[in-house]
Amino acid sequence: MSDPKKKIHIEFAPGAFDQFDGTQEELDEFIAEIQRMAESGELEQQSVSLDSDEAWNQLSEEEQSIISASIDRLDHNTRH
């Protein structure tokens, strides 16, 4: 786990919340909760590595599609 004294900085890729269906206030609360979880170590504790086919296959088709599309956008943005 990371050093609890070190402030964690979270940066979201452009377009990361393009598919978010809610108000700006809800998005702000969501981002604040992600930051809180990162700082407390909760985010790391609850994370799941997707580096195996078994873990990937446990995701729904919708989750796989969302992740794949996000990775494709990141790859496209880093090449241009």
Summary of the structure (lengths in Angstrom):
residues: 80
radius of gyration: 14.8
end to end distance: 34.1
largest distance: 38.5
contacts: 138
relative contact order: 0.13
helix: 58%
strand: 0%
